[in-house]
């Protein structure tokens, strides 16, 4: 018994000692964990921003005091490169640490980021951060997958100006920063990761005379850079006024640059020159990072994720193609590595060759039908192609590019959704085994080199500007010259058809579109315009056939679904119409006219509340939509809710003071409400607009007979 007690006592002492040991370790680890830095991060991405148009990058005419100040108090990377000159895929690389072939986003608006890919925001959430994103353009809408990991993802574009295509809808930087500051104001205790996306330097450029006067007259792109600099300044001021500077890292990065006519590229997306790939990257964290440091080692935007994972002590994805730049910041100058770049948009838009690129310390290689090699140290503007003079270097870089591509784990299958026409075009060019992934497409001598086509492309854009200005004769002559010089430039032929269509020369327009279809039966645009012609001539069934054929090649076109829905309404097929309007709104939630037409179709089916909801959604996106206000007013009038009708009609008269019907109906409603003064005011306006309308005279007489007094 005593032995058992002795052993029991001994076991107890050992157990107690072990417990105390583990408890001490636990306390130690808890203290260490609690003492680990919990820093905030404000991450700003500047859309369409060239580094060489910012003061701290050497551009003297710039007005960028905020960015310059951040660079003085932090680290500036002189040679940061986008892996692709397009917004969605470039941001996808920042948030995954992968190159476009690996994350599967190869162009704007085609597909969304796969759920199985870890994102930067998810890494912050797992570490206990509050996360918020504030987005300026539909091109980064939550439907494309970057919202994962963000507890707040503010991509609300209600009230923004309507756009022809959903991807072009955006909101100005002031609104974006307003929303970000509202969110930040309540988050000064726990650590936060706040992403702010500013779209303003994108076309069309504004010179902001209200803010800068005539300072940027003739230099609107520089004005846009100055404008976003001021918006970044508001975020910096928040950090300073809240005394968060000692624990807040500010990162500013461009997603891609802008051609600005260098290499004849006006905007971005189709070429791989430094004008569209080289972007600003500034990191400011005084007291934690060096100040005034400039780093010339080439880095990629795919390095953003691994950099913040290391810098903020997060647990990130196991494998990146990008790598952390933190060693560079702390003076550990490791060997640079080749950087990858690509674009497929020349093929996707026009059937021309895509491009692939490789960037080293000194050299840059662009794989295209006519290869390009530049010494970017001696020739940063890439003005002299050394491909024929430096053949050995060219071959080495081609091999390095091929080796790098061989190491990429390309995402297959449905990650990149091409239309049936695009898939068949690939197959016809000999891309065997193509399964919808554009990585199967590379340089092919059968395809035009963008360098040979860009002048024609620009001339065509100039002709379209003439068309938009109503200078039809000049546009027609210009387009005929382009077609003669580049007979396979389909968009030029389509533009010629548009010249005739705008003038209601339907026969001439139809002949052009049919000629395009004879060469390319899968031209969605030709079918669409033939549908427009048939609809204008009230041949609705024929129009429907063309729109449906066009939709076959462009299944994600909200406009086509809307057009088909309208025709189904005309043909008294409301069920089919509702389906197409709903599909249009899935693709583009801000499609105001689709909301209105869906509301009207639902109203005809007796679904009054659902109809009113659609009108309200239309007004959410466009508060000045006269059509939506009138539609809502008409339905509310049927429901005998005059108090709700009046505000809609009042808004209409504010937008269109000479709207006779709104003035007349307001007069009648105010008269029924017993407010004869307001009724008389509205009716006299209506009488001025239509002096002989008997309804106006009758109501004014009724008011006079009643003494014209308010009840």
PyMOL commands that set and color helices and strands:
alter all, ss='L'
color gray80, all
select helices_A, chain A and resi 2-35+51-53+55-57+65-72+87-96+100-103+120-126+138-140+142-144+166-168+173-185+209-212+220-241+245-247+262-264+274-277+303-311+326-329+345-350+391-407+413-415+420-428+438-440+450-468+472-485+490-502+506-519+524-536+540-553+558-570+574-587+592-604+608-621+626-638+642-655+660-672+676-689+694-705
alter helices_A, ss='H'
color red, helices_A
select strands_A, chain A and resi 40-46+75-77+80-81+130-134+152-154+192-198+248-254+278-279+281-284+293-295+299-300+339-343+355-359+363-367+372-375
alter strands_A, ss='S'
color yellow, strands_A
deselect
rebuild
show_as cartoon
